[in-house]
Amino acid sequence: MTAAKDKESKGPRRLNGEGSIYRYRNGWAGQVRMPDGTRPTVYGKTREDVREKITAALRAVQDGVPLVTTRMTVAQYLEQWVTIVLPSRVVAGTLAESTLESYSDQIRLHITPILGRHELRKLTTAHVRQWMTRKLTEPSSAGVAQRAVWEAEAARKAAEREKEKAPRLGRTSAIRKTPAVQQVRKPIKPLSARSVRYLLVILTAALNDAVQEELLTRNVASLVQPPRSADAPVRALTEEEARRVLAVALVDRMAALWLVLLALGLRKGEALALRWDALELDAGTVAVVRKQRRRKAGIDPETGRQRWELVEEEDLKTKGSKAVLVLPSMVVTMLRAHRQGQDAAKAELDAKAEKAVKDLAAFAGQHLPSGDAGAPTELEIIRWADPGLVFTTAVGRRIDPRNVNRWWDAVCERAQVGHTRVHDIRHTAATMLFRAGVDLNEIRALLRHTRLATTADIYVAVLEDVRRGTASSMDDILTRLQTPTKNTESEG
């Protein structure tokens, strides 16, 4: 009898991934082994109730649906949302990989540290409002953590320099200590209203999925009013600034890049991904079909730092971003010269590589016996990396977008122009065209905005300026109409 009861209490053999089922208070409880290593707990009145919930949970994970248990926290739910739901959308092509990376970083840095401890089903609008208030008023926690890392790295390097300067006498008393210069650092500011609005959008999207899957009854984040953010006005170069910048840019090593950005209003990633096969210089056209971006490439095992890589992808910002644009004749001439220079640099680099191989082979044949262990077995030959790219480094590699920012800062400094982003070249192109009288719809086509309203919203200040000019022109017309002509006076 006792053995039968023991057998009944143990129940049937556990399923794969089921975890353990055990008595809990007046019912039963069980744990599920999740792919990420977590073990959420489910509860039921009977053992079979728990077994069914575990089976449903495992099925939900296979279907890409987050599993919400009674005591699941916001942090646990968001972790599943980022690792299960969003990657499935990237594979399906409904979400960009860069968006997934951005959501993951923002959740890790700004949402989970404050809201993560709350139980998902007990999250309230008050919690969300308090979180927003802290983000808008307190120094950014991510900024504080990053500064701590920088200061620790600076202290480590300073200690290494002091150690190198120390005399090799074995006596620390012989080292004369100099007072350290205290570097004044800028205070760490809270997040801007625009950044907090973005965080609220992410949280709202995550909880919307929970509501659609009937894991929550309502989305508390959608009930919270976002902070008001005054969008920064478009920064475009004035005509005089553009003249000075162009004079410097046309003699710069990256002159073709600057001219393409200004003439076509391309985004930086789109310009860096341009390939010669997308250009028809005889026809004077270019097909914008891809972009370049930085992507996470894992953690460096030696330094523990995040590694990045440059990749091309055809997932542009909007559906209308892919287009064939007409090249101005000046840009065609500049690109022809740029290609000639690139071909010459490629030929020179390849010639140097071939000569180095021959010289090393000759040296090894004359001075090293056959089969000598000291003979080199491998040789790193530097050749042109990617002959298809239009804009490259000096050895044909992809250009890091951060270097483009530095080069543009140098151009602006030589032109004596205040701080301007590379993206502001796009705004400058649109602004100059609009002031020249080009139709707004034509500008929208050049910038490849999906809606005309988007173009109008971005350049509202320019539109207002042009409207004032239109009103002034109408004043001149009305004044002329009111002024009697000589014929009218003679008739009188």
Buried (B, 14 or more C-beta within 10 A) or exposed (E): EEEEEEEEEEEEEBEEBBBEBEEEEEEBBBBBBBEEEBEBBBBBEEBEBBBEBBBBBBEBBEEBBBBBBEBBBBBBBBBBBBBBBBBEBBEEEEBBBBBBBEBBEBBBBBBBBBBBEBBBBEBEBEBBBEBBEBBBEBEBBBBEEEBEEEEEEEEEEEEEEEEEEBEEEEEEEEEEEEEEEEEEEEEBEBBBBEBBBBBBBBBBBBBBBBEEBEBBEEBBBBEBEBBEEEEEEBBBBEEEBBEBBBEBBEEBEBBBBBBBBBBBBBBBBBBBBBBEEBBEBEEBBBBBBBBBBBBEEEEEEEEEEEEBEBBBBEBBBEEBBBBEBEBBEEBBEBBEEBBEEBEEBBEEBBEEBEEBEEEEEEEBEEEEEEEEEEEEEEEEEEEBBEEEBBBBEEEBEBBBBEEBBEBBBEBBEBBEBEEBBBBBBBBBBBBBBBBEEEEBEEBBBBBBBEEEEBBBEBBEEBBEBBEEEEEEEEEEEEEEEEEEEEEEEEEE
